[in-house]
């Protein structure tokens, strides 16, 4: 039988979701907990992989087992897992359901703190120059919808088979103390959201123009885009399925 598991984590202490040689990962902790409690080797397949230090408010993975799961498995997992990983629910799905390939969209949020705040230093880019031109940053968001090839925002040397992504939503919202970027797409390239944020910050700061942003996308050259925003401000907040 195949099961989906919905969980969240703080990425501060992990080298991303996916298992890494000689490094601690969320997947490693999840599989260790499942294998210990179910007393068999459990391998999981995640909805995607998050970079080192990136957080997830809503993440999915699937795993297979012939066991009938105890209704208290969620509670047992949360008792066994580290405090920075939390399981929300586990539910049975069709045997061919796939946490990665069946996802129809993913949504990320990036948080910028406009004031010095000790309580958000691990979860927002502390950018204490609150003079961004948010209107221009949202104008740049509209340009994203015109393109599907985002090689300019992809990690150099990445293993992407294609650089094509379909963006469904992109917008900036500002409050008195925070600037938040929300973006949804069918898929994302490695480092893509952080590279877009870093480049749009340059637009909001007046360092580059809207037309420059368009040229950056069309160049298909990562070196032409801005620096990547720090990982700790990025959250995976939703993964959408037709089956969930």
C-alpha positions, 0 to 999 in steps of 0.5 A: 500500500502507498501512503502520503505523509504531510509534514513541515520543518524548519530548515535551519539545521538541515542541508535541504530535504533530500538525503545528502552524503555525510550531511543531515537532511530532513529526508534522512530523519523522516526515513529513520523515524518511519523505519524504526517505528515500523521495524522495516526499511522505509524509503520516501519520495518527496514532492521536491527538494529544498535547498540548505536552510530553506523551510517548509510549512507544507511538504508531502512525501510518499512511501510504501509498506504492506503493514496496516498503519497504526492510527497513532502513527502520526503521534508516534512519529512526532514523538520520535522526530526532532522538534524542528520536523512535524508530521501533520497527517498520513493517509492512504492513496492509490498505488500509483500516486506519486508525491513528486510527479502528481503535484500540479503546483508548488507555492513558495513565500519569501520574507524580508524584514524591514526592521531589525527583529530578533524573532525573525532573524532565522526566518526572514532576510533582515533588510533594514532599508525599507525604501523599496519601490514595491510597485516596480517589483510587482511590474516585474512580476507580470513579466514573469508570466510572459516567459517559460524558460528561466535558465537565468535564475537557475543554479549554474551546473544544476542537473535540470533536464529542462529550464521550462516552468509555468508560473501561475502567480507572482506578487509582492505584498508589503506591511509596516514591518515586512515585505513578502513575495509569493510565487506559484508554478508547476515546477521550480528550478534549483535556486530559482526563487532565491535568484528571482528575489535577489534580482527583484530587490535590485529593481526595488532598490533602483539598481536595475530597470524593468527593461533590464529584468526582461533582458536578464530573462531573455539572456538565459545567463545566470551571471546576468541576474542578481545574487541569490537571496539568503535561504533562511527567508524562503518557505515552501508553503503549499504543494497542490494535488488533484488527489488531496 
